[in-house]
Amino acid sequence: MKNLFVLPVVALGLLFGTQSINANEISFDETVEVTVQEKYIELAVENLPQPILDAVAKDFKGATISKAAAKEDASEFKLELTKEDGETVEVHCDAEGNWVSH
């Protein structure tokens, strides 16, 4: 009766032992790149600071602001502009109306 119990235990031990050996032999050389996206909060266009409105009027003549969003700390704004020809452009600026490149 003891042999009937010992045999399955030894077989399971060998099975698990060889699986862990095989798992250790596999290695990956791939690098994973993680991009952290800034969180923007949607904002009504009429609530944008005046310097931003002035910068859009000056640098994008004839364009209208179709969407606006701001970082939680209001340090940067993301605007979607629609030009006169119908093309849409996404731009970023700070609260003083200075353009920020991404």
C-alpha positions in Angstrom: 0.0 0.0 0.0 2.9 2.3 0.7 4.2 1.8 -2.8 0.9 2.9 -4.3 1.2 6.2 -2.4 4.9 6.8 -3.0 4.8 6.3 -6.7 2.3 9.1 -7.5 4.2 11.5 -5.2 7.5 10.8 -6.9 5.8 11.1 -10.4 4.3 14.5 -9.4 7.7 15.7 -7.9 9.4 14.8 -11.2 6.7 16.5 -13.2 6.9 19.8 -11.3 10.6 19.7 -11.0 11.1 19.5 -14.8 8.6 22.3 -15.4 10.4 24.7 -13.2 13.7 23.8 -14.9 12.2 24.5 -18.3 10.7 27.8 -17.1 14.0 29.0 -15.9 15.6 28.4 -19.3 13.4 30.9 -21.1 14.4 34.5 -21.1 13.1 37.6 -22.8 15.2 40.4 -24.2 12.3 42.7 -25.1 12.1 46.2 -23.7 8.7 47.5 -22.7 8.2 51.3 -23.1 5.6 52.9 -20.9 4.1 56.2 -21.8 2.4 58.2 -19.1 -0.3 60.4 -20.5 -1.1 63.6 -18.8 -4.7 64.0 -17.7 -6.6 66.8 -19.2 -10.0 68.1 -18.0 -12.4 69.3 -20.7 -13.0 73.0 -20.5 -15.6 75.4 -22.0 -13.9 77.7 -24.6 -15.4 80.8 -22.9 -13.5 79.8 -19.7 -10.1 80.0 -21.4 -7.7 82.7 -20.1 -7.6 85.8 -22.3 -3.9 85.5 -23.2 -4.7 82.1 -24.8 -7.6 83.6 -26.8 -5.3 86.4 -27.9 -2.5 84.0 -28.9 -4.9 82.0 -31.1 -6.3 85.1 -32.7 -2.7 86.3 -33.4 -1.0 83.1 -34.6 -3.9 81.2 -36.1 -5.9 84.0 -37.9 -9.4 82.8 -38.9 -9.2 79.6 -36.8 -11.8 78.8 -34.2 -11.3 76.8 -31.0 -13.5 73.8 -31.3 -12.4 72.0 -28.1 -10.4 73.0 -25.0 -8.9 71.1 -22.1 -6.6 71.9 -19.2 -4.2 70.0 -17.0 -5.6 69.6 -13.5 -3.2 72.4 -12.2 -4.1 74.7 -15.2 -0.4 74.9 -16.1 -1.0 73.7 -19.7 -4.0 73.8 -22.1 -4.8 71.6 -25.0 -6.8 73.2 -27.8 -8.3 71.7 -30.9 -8.4 74.5 -33.6 -10.5 74.4 -36.8 -8.9 76.4 -39.5 -10.8 78.3 -42.3 -10.1 75.4 -44.7 -11.8 72.9 -42.3 -8.5 71.3 -41.2 -8.3 70.6 -37.5 -5.0 71.1 -35.5 -4.2 70.2 -31.9 -2.0 72.7 -30.1 -0.7 73.1 -26.5 0.0 76.3 -24.7 0.6 77.6 -21.2 -1.7 80.0 -19.3 0.2 83.0 -20.7 -0.5 82.0 -24.3 3.0 80.6 -25.0 3.0 77.6 -27.4 4.3 74.4 -25.9 5.7 71.7 -28.2 5.1 68.0 -27.7 
